[in-house]
Amino acid sequence: MPGIVYDVDDDASFLTAVSRLLRVNGHPVKALSSASEFLEALPAPDRQKFVKALSQIAQAAEQMNGDVVRPVRRNVRRRKLGG
């Protein structure tokens, strides 16, 4: 069984256009206008997996941002201090 493509967008015309494009290309689509609608549309086990994966992605992004931003801030401080 093919998976469902969840198309989420708060712009109704864009949501309609993208959903239509996906359907024409053979994808089953569930068009939703908000993140909360998306979460409500997911079956409970999938919702839990999605929230867990999203949390892990957010933590990784936060760590990556720190790894990138800290050295940049140090370089900026050095330049401001004339170092």
Secondary structure, DSSP 8 states (H G I E B T S, - for coil): ----EEEE-S-HHHHHHHHHHHHHTT--EEEESSHHHHHHHS-HHHHHHHHHHHHHHHHHHHHHHHHHHHHHHHHHHHHHHT-
